[in-house]
């Protein structure tokens, strides 16, 4: 049995289920390589239902259309602009790329250093529950976010302002290998 009973078997690979917000929900389509998220409007968000509570995790989000805000969320309640009425961190992709982190987690983030985000780019996320949260664009480090009060539970997440994309999960879904010491989400 797979260690995560709620995982979906797609072909010969397991995929963690995803869910959508109540406000401006879109469509989530399970695929061999992960989950495609489309049709979300302002205030919509999608997330991977497996909570990250301890450890080092890696996943990817492939941008299909701009105006997405992938990263992590500390809770999944409420809807507001871009789906964010709760604590979160990640990168806003609207041609350029702007890292962000909510002030309640403390710390800060570096300037984006991996060029403009475009359709079909693969954003990699390495989240260490006791260390930094790193974001990559096509396997090049784009930004590092640090926390002085990190979340006790986090979820892989993307908010939408109209864009679309896909969560790429596991060794069969991710295009790039995780950094040393990290496990696939």
Helices and strands as residue ranges (DSSP letters): E 8-10, E 13-15, E 18-20, E 27-31, E 34-38, E 44-48, E 56-65, E 68-73, G 81-83, E 88-93, E 97-101, G 103-105, E 108-109, E 122-128, E 133-137, E 140-146, E 155-160, E 164-168, H 170-173, E 183-184
